[in-house]
Amino acid sequence: MFVIPAGLLLGAKATVESWWLWNQIPVTLGNLVGGFVFTGLALYSTYRARVAKSAPVTDEAHAMP
């Protein structure tokens, strides 16, 4: 975030509009999407409901009285 504005101040052949359009907007959108996805996946995998394992079914459970 420092290099491009410093270059603009020192006379680089770029404009503030091109900086926002080709740098700030894509970077911000990428950070938002990446943050939501990776934070969401981490929280989901950490706090998801676990399914209790049931006891194995034996033939005695299905026997007729």
Secondary structure as a PSIPRED ss2 file (coil, helix, strand):
# PSIPRED VFORMAT (PSIPRED V4.0)

   1 M C   1.000  0.000  0.000
   2 F C   1.000  0.000  0.000
   3 V H   0.000  1.000  0.000
   4 I H   0.000  1.000  0.000
   5 P H   0.000  1.000  0.000
   6 A H   0.000  1.000  0.000
   7 G H   0.000  1.000  0.000
   8 L H   0.000  1.000  0.000
   9 L H   0.000  1.000  0.000
  10 L C   1.000  0.000  0.000
  11 G C   1.000  0.000  0.000
  12 A C   1.000  0.000  0.000
  13 K C   1.000  0.000  0.000
  14 A C   1.000  0.000  0.000
  15 T C   1.000  0.000  0.000
  16 V H   0.000  1.000  0.000
  17 E H   0.000  1.000  0.000
  18 S H   0.000  1.000  0.000
  19 W H   0.000  1.000  0.000
  20 W H   0.000  1.000  0.000
  21 L H   0.000  1.000  0.000
  22 W H   0.000  1.000  0.000
  23 N H   0.000  1.000  0.000
  24 Q H   0.000  1.000  0.000
  25 I H   0.000  1.000  0.000
  26 P H   0.000  1.000  0.000
  27 V H   0.000  1.000  0.000
  28 T H   0.000  1.000  0.000
  29 L H   0.000  1.000  0.000
  30 G H   0.000  1.000  0.000
  31 N H   0.000  1.000  0.000
  32 L H   0.000  1.000  0.000
  33 V H   0.000  1.000  0.000
  34 G H   0.000  1.000  0.000
  35 G H   0.000  1.000  0.000
  36 F H   0.000  1.000  0.000
  37 V H   0.000  1.000  0.000
  38 F H   0.000  1.000  0.000
  39 T H   0.000  1.000  0.000
  40 G H   0.000  1.000  0.000
  41 L H   0.000  1.000  0.000
  42 A H   0.000  1.000  0.000
  43 L H   0.000  1.000  0.000
  44 Y H   0.000  1.000  0.000
  45 S H   0.000  1.000  0.000
  46 T H   0.000  1.000  0.000
  47 Y H   0.000  1.000  0.000
  48 R C   1.000  0.000  0.000
  49 A C   1.000  0.000  0.000
  50 R C   1.000  0.000  0.000
  51 V C   1.000  0.000  0.000
  52 A C   1.000  0.000  0.000
  53 K C   1.000  0.000  0.000
  54 S C   1.000  0.000  0.000
  55 A C   1.000  0.000  0.000
  56 P C   1.000  0.000  0.000
  57 V C   1.000  0.000  0.000
  58 T C   1.000  0.000  0.000
  59 D H   0.000  1.000  0.000
  60 E H   0.000  1.000  0.000
  61 A H   0.000  1.000  0.000
  62 H H   0.000  1.000  0.000
  63 A C   1.000  0.000  0.000
  64 M C   1.000  0.000  0.000
  65 P C   1.000  0.000  0.000
